[in-house]
Amino acid sequence: MKIKRSSLIAGAALLAAAVAVPTASLAAKRIVFGGGPAGGTFQVVANAMQTYDPIKASKDYKLKAQSSAGSVENLRKVNKGKMHFGVVYSGHVFLGREGRLKNDPNKYENVLAVSFLYGAPAQLVVRKGSGIKSTKDLAGKKVGVGNAGSGAFANCELFFTHMGVWDKVERNAMGYNDAAAAFGNNQLDAFWLFTAFPSGAVIMAAQTNDIEMVNLGKDATDSGFYDNYPYFSKLSVPAGTYKGVETDTPSFQDSALWVANAKVSADIVYDLLSKIYTDEGLAHMKAQKKTFKHMAIKTGVNGIVTPLHPGAERFWKEKGML
């Protein structure tokens, strides 16, 4: 039987259309959540989202954790839509929207906040009796400032520059444990951390020396730091957190935020929040890492100074947090 060429073309077109529809549908349901380097807390967040049973069971989307270099890469990829969700420091979201990231004038306005995840507080350790009571007293001193390229280093540079001492200290770029060891050997006068407390490095330092913590909160308030960088929030390191430090030490923290691309469906954002912010969901997060111990309805919008995603805004309004 002879089949007309036009019939073959029409049949092929119909077959292609039939195959294309479900493929496009499946692609639309794949949701990418940007984390961070393997082993880091950002990646723990992404993995926790991917492995939570109620999220895995969703018929509307399939969430996939994706590793990355961290906060700034996530900001850029979420902004472009290469990632649907990610973990980004509140400071990077704020500075990115305004085109104020270091060496990057681009404005990242498609990144919207979903919720607070955890805080990364500043800590500055000195020896008891050193006479160092303020960041300004570090001029001429040897200071551990965090690993080059790390968030700790970047925020140390930011704060010390604001305080007018960045170019007046002898900077030693190194990790926390190395800094604690150098401090214990009298090779450093002080060392800076930007991490949750209690820190193992500070505990180590307190075993070899009597230590004090500098009141960074007073420095920040007196210098107008919060006016220039409103994404930092106030907190205190409680008395007794470290051996020999028997009073609360005021400080400040940046917040790690769950963010979304502006074009992500509000229903998907709302659904994810509704699954995570339950007793079971929060227990799942805390079981992955103690860092998430402060995740709760009452802290859900902490540290957010930039626009919320519409799905998140709906959720947090219903919870009475807006």
Helices and strands as residue ranges (DSSP letters): H 5-29, E 30-34, H 41-51, H 53-56, E 62-66, H 71-80, E 85-89, H 90-97, E 111-127, G 135-138, E 142-144, H 151-163, E 170-172, H 176-184, E 190-194, H 200-208, E 211-213, H 216-223, H 225-228, E 233-237, E 249-261, H 266-276, H 279-288, G 290-294, G 297-299, H 310-318
